[in-house]
Amino acid sequence: MRLLPGNDKIRRVYARLLVNLGVEVQTRLLEFTRPASDYAIEAVMTLLKEPYQDEEAVTAYYADPAFILNNLGEGVYGWMKRQDRRGGFIHVPGSAGRTCYLSVFVDSEINRDPSRRATLELPTAASCQTCSST
C-alpha cells in the first residue's frame, strides 16, 4: 500500500497501524462540528394552494390535529408532492408569493400510537427515530 496524499482510507489505515505501535497521532477528528444543514429535515410533502380554493377551509383541514397524510400524499385538496433536501435546502418549485402547505413524516412512539396523535404532544429526541438518528 502506498500513502496517496488524497486517499483518506489509506491515511486512516496507516494512522491506525501507527497508533497500535504507540505513536501519538494528532487529529482534528474530535474537533469536527457538523454544519446546521446536517440536522435539517430530509424531505417534506408540499401542496400549493390554488387561487380558487378557500384558504380558511384548506388551512383548517391541514391544521386539524387529527389530520393524517397517507403515504401517497393524497388529501381532500390535492396530492402532496415530495420535495427532497438538496445542498442543505428544500426548494419548492413555483411557491414564490403563494401559500404552500407542508407536511413531514416523523417516526416516533407518539405517532405509532393513534390515540396519542391528536394530543398535540411533540416527540422528544428519545422517542423519535428521525430526531435522534441525525
C-alpha positions as CSV (number, residue, x, y, z in Angstrom):
1,M,0.0,0.0,0.0
2,R,1.3,3.4,-0.9
3,L,0.4,6.5,1.0
4,L,-1.5,8.5,-1.5
5,P,-2.0,12.1,-0.4
6,G,-5.7,12.4,-1.4
7,N,-6.8,8.9,-0.2
8,D,-8.5,9.2,3.2
9,K,-8.9,5.4,3.6
10,I,-5.1,4.8,3.2
11,R,-4.4,7.6,5.7
12,R,-6.7,6.0,8.2
13,V,-5.1,2.6,7.8
14,Y,-1.6,4.0,8.4
15,A,-2.8,6.1,11.3
16,R,-4.4,3.0,13.0
17,L,-1.2,1.0,12.4
18,L,1.0,3.7,13.9
19,V,-1.3,4.2,16.9
20,N,-1.2,0.5,17.5
21,L,2.6,0.8,17.6
22,G,2.3,3.5,20.3
23,V,2.9,6.5,18.1
24,E,0.9,9.7,19.0
25,V,-1.2,10.8,16.1
26,Q,-2.5,14.4,16.0
27,T,-6.0,14.6,14.5
28,R,-8.8,17.0,14.3
29,L,-11.4,14.2,14.2
30,L,-12.9,15.1,17.6
31,E,-12.9,18.8,16.9
32,F,-15.3,18.4,13.9
33,T,-18.6,20.2,14.3
34,R,-21.4,19.3,11.9
35,P,-22.9,22.1,10.0
36,A,-26.5,23.0,10.8
37,S,-27.7,21.7,7.4
38,D,-26.8,18.2,8.5
39,Y,-29.6,18.4,11.1
40,A,-32.2,19.6,8.7
41,I,-35.3,17.6,7.6
42,E,-34.5,15.4,4.7
43,A,-37.8,15.9,2.8
44,V,-41.3,17.4,3.1
45,M,-44.5,16.8,1.4
46,T,-45.8,20.0,-0.2
47,L,-49.1,21.3,-1.7
48,L,-49.5,24.7,-3.2
49,K,-52.9,26.4,-2.5
50,E,-54.7,27.1,-5.8
51,P,-56.3,30.5,-6.2
52,Y,-59.8,29.1,-6.4
53,Q,-59.5,27.2,-3.1
54,D,-60.9,28.7,0.2
55,E,-57.8,29.5,2.2
56,E,-59.6,29.2,5.6
57,A,-61.0,25.8,4.7
58,V,-57.8,24.4,3.4
59,T,-55.8,25.7,6.4
60,A,-58.4,24.3,8.8
61,Y,-58.1,20.9,7.1
62,Y,-54.3,20.7,7.3
63,A,-54.1,22.3,10.8
64,D,-56.6,19.8,12.3
65,P,-54.7,17.7,14.9
66,A,-56.5,14.6,13.6
67,F,-55.1,15.2,10.1
68,I,-53.2,12.2,8.8
69,L,-51.5,12.2,5.4
70,N,-51.4,8.7,3.9
71,N,-48.1,7.5,2.3
72,L,-49.3,8.5,-1.2
73,G,-49.8,12.2,-0.3
74,E,-53.4,12.1,-1.1
75,G,-55.6,14.7,0.6
76,V,-59.0,16.4,0.1
77,Y,-57.4,19.4,-1.6
78,G,-54.9,17.5,-3.9
79,W,-51.9,15.4,-4.0
80,M,-48.9,16.5,-1.9
81,K,-45.6,16.1,-3.7
82,R,-42.3,15.1,-2.0
83,Q,-39.6,17.7,-2.1
84,D,-36.1,16.5,-1.1
85,R,-33.3,18.5,0.6
86,R,-30.5,19.4,-1.8
87,G,-27.4,21.2,-0.7
88,G,-28.9,21.9,2.7
89,F,-32.1,23.4,1.4
90,I,-35.6,22.3,0.4
91,H,-36.8,24.2,-2.7
92,V,-40.5,24.1,-3.5
93,P,-40.9,25.0,-7.3
94,G,-43.4,27.6,-8.1
95,S,-44.0,28.6,-4.5
96,A,-42.8,32.2,-4.6
97,G,-45.6,34.5,-3.4
98,R,-48.0,31.6,-2.9
99,T,-49.3,29.8,0.1
100,C,-47.8,26.3,0.5
101,Y,-48.9,23.6,2.9
102,L,-46.1,21.4,4.2
103,S,-46.2,18.1,6.0
104,V,-43.3,16.0,7.3
105,F,-43.2,12.4,8.5
106,V,-41.8,11.9,12.0
107,D,-41.1,8.4,13.1
108,S,-41.8,8.4,16.9
109,E,-43.5,6.4,19.6
110,I,-46.2,9.0,19.8
111,N,-47.0,8.8,16.1
112,R,-47.2,5.0,16.2
113,D,-50.0,5.2,18.8
114,P,-53.1,6.5,17.0
115,S,-54.7,7.5,20.3
116,R,-51.8,9.9,21.1
117,R,-51.6,11.6,17.6
118,A,-54.2,14.3,18.3
119,T,-52.8,15.3,21.7
120,L,-50.5,17.9,20.1
121,E,-47.7,16.4,22.2
122,L,-44.4,16.8,20.3
123,P,-42.0,13.9,20.0
124,T,-38.9,14.1,22.1
125,A,-35.4,13.0,20.9
126,A,-35.7,9.9,23.0
127,S,-39.0,8.8,21.3
128,C,-38.1,10.0,17.8
129,Q,-36.1,7.9,15.4
130,T,-35.9,10.7,12.9
131,C,-34.7,13.2,15.5
132,S,-32.1,11.0,17.2
133,S,-30.6,9.5,14.1
134,T,-29.1,12.8,12.8
